């Protein structure tokens, strides 16, 4: 999925030079999923935020529970919330500076 494929959001317009960058891509092998995304241009990149781990859970309850544990003492970039691709999604750095993306499997 490219940035241009996401539903438009007037609060976060996508510039033309970003539209062909990858918003979501997946590599699946033996039941494991690795997700990839291009970094939004001009977003600051530092050691620790140049890669993020993505975990997907089957229920909102499990997603919320993991969010509470991993985000404690960290810095939340995007609060746990509904998005166009997940009933619950969040992005944050844990207390060690490791970036995480948590999502709930779409129903």
N, C-alpha and C positions, 0 to 999 in steps of 0.2 A: 504494500500500500504506500502510495506517495503522499506527501503533504497535501497535494491538490485533491486527493480522493476523500479527504475527511470532510464531514459536513461543515459548511461555513459557520464561523463564529465571529460576529462583528467586533467582539471584545479582543479577538486575537487574529487580525487579518494575516493572510499568508502572502508575502511578497512574491512577485513573479519569479525571481531568481531562486526561490526556495521550493517552488511547487513540484519539481521533479526529484527532489531529495526523498530518501526513504524514511517514512514515518514508522512503519512496522514491517518487519520481515521475520520469517521463522525458518529454522533448520530443524527438522524432525528426524530422529534416528533411535530405533529400539525403545520407543516409549518416552524418550527424553526430548525436550523442546528447548532450543536456544533462540532467543529473540534478539533482533538487531534493530538499530535505528541510527540514521545520520544525526549528528548534533546540529541544532539550529544554528545557522551562521551568526557569528559574533557573540555566541554564548560563551561565557568564560569557561575555560577548561583547565583544571588543575589536577595534579596527581590525586586520585581518589574519586573524582567525578567524571573522568574520561571513560569510565565503564560503570555499568550498573548491573546488579543482579535482579532478575525478574522472577517472581514466584506467583503462581496462579493456584487458587484454591477453589474447591467445589461449592463452598457455601459462604454466605456473607459473614456468618458467625466465625468461621475459621479465618477468614480474611481479616476481620476486625481484631481477633485475638492475636494474630501474628503482627499486625500493625502496632498494637499496644506494646508488645514485647520489643520489637526491633526499633521502633521510633523513640523509645524512652531515652531521654538525654540527647537526642539528635536534633537535626534541623529539618523541618518539614518544608518541602518545596511546593507540594500540592497535597492538600488535605484529602483524606479518604472521602471519595465522592463518586457519584454516578457519572459515567462518560458515555460517549456514543458507542464505545467498544466493550464496556464492562459495567455491570451493575455497581461495582465498587472498585476504585483505583486510587492509588496514592504513589507519590514519588518523594523520597526523603533520603537524607544522609543519617546513618546511625551515629552513636556516640564516638565511634572510631573514625568517622569520615567516609565510610563505605556507602555508596549509593545503592538504593533499593527501589524497585518498582513492584508493588503488590497489586494483584487484581483478582477478581472473583470471576469464575467461568460464566460466560453469558448463558442465560437460561434459554 
